[in-house]
Amino acid sequence: MIGDNDLAVPEKMMDFYAAQQRITAHNTANAGVKDFHKLHVSFSAELREAIESGDAERIRNVAFHVEKAGQPGVDTESEAAGGAKNELNFNAFAEIAAYRLRMLRAAVTSK
């Protein structure tokens, strides 16, 4: 597919940051629950290796893992800061994807 490799990384990274945002919301909602262990989405070595390989299908097939923190408790200020960082990163990759799509559209429609 035209542009498959150009879009695989931004798509996967947007998936990662969207998942992290859902986990951040989950952690914040459960901050007052006794003995609640916050969760986080791991950015595995497998994804890093897939991105380095440049293989779009391999990148898309990497699964994220949700892990539980060792100590109970949630710092809501830290979660809010993490949520803001996730939003910025998601938006950056959305801009990259949009730019690459515009480039593809220009290449396809140019004469």
N, C-alpha and C positions, 0 to 999 in steps of 0.2 A: 504494500500500500504506500502511496506517495506520502512522504512526511511521517511515516510511522515512527521512525527513530527520533525525529525531531519533537514529537509530542509525548512519547512514552515516559520520559523523566518528569516533565512538569505534571502530567496526569497522575503519576504515582506519588509524587511529592504532595500534590493537592489532596489525594486520598489520605496520605499519612497525617497531614496537618488537620484535615477534617475529623479524622478519627481521634486525634489528640484533643481537639476542641470538645468533642463529645465526652471524652474521659474527664477533661477539666470540669465540665458542667456537672458530671456525675459526682466527682470528688467534692465540689463546692456544695452541691445539694445534700451531701451526706456528712458535711463537716461536723455537725452536732451529734452524730450517732456515736455512741460509746463503742470504743475498740474498733472503729472503722479504719481499715487500712486503705490508704489512697492507691489508685491504680495509675499506671502510665503505659504508653504504647512504646514498645522498643523499636529502635531503628537498627535492624539487624545487620550484621556483617554480610549476610546473604544479599541484602538489597544493595549495599555498597558495591559488592562484587558484581552484581547484575548491571548496575549503572556503569561501572568501569568497563564491562564487556561490550556495552553498546547494543546488546541484543534486546530489541523492544519486547519480544514475547517473554523472554526471561524476566525482564523488569516487571512486566504486568503480572506475572505469576508468583511473585514474591508475596508471602502473607505476612502481615504485621502480627505481633504478639502483644497481648495485654498482660502486664505483670503487676503483682501486688507488692507494695512497699513493705519493707521489713518491720518498721515501727508504726503503730497505729497513730492516727491523728492527721489533721489537714490544716495547713496554714492558708487561710483564705486569701491573704494578701499575695502570697506566693502564687497561688492558683490564678488569681486575677492577672498578675504580671505575666504568667505563662500563657494565659488566654490571649492577652494582647500580643505577645510575641508570635503565637500561632497564627493569629489573624494577619499580622504583617507578612509572615512567611507565606501563608496561603495566597494572599493577594499578589505577592511578588511572583510566585509561580503561575498564577492566573494571567498576569501581564505577559510573562514569557510565552505561555501557550497562545494567548491572543496575538502576540506579535508574530509568532511562527505561522499561525493560521493566516494572518494577513499576507505574509510573504508567499505562502503556498497559493493563496487566491490570486495574488498578483502574477505569479509565475504561470498559473493555469490560464488566466484571462489575457495575458499580454500577447501581442501579435508580432 
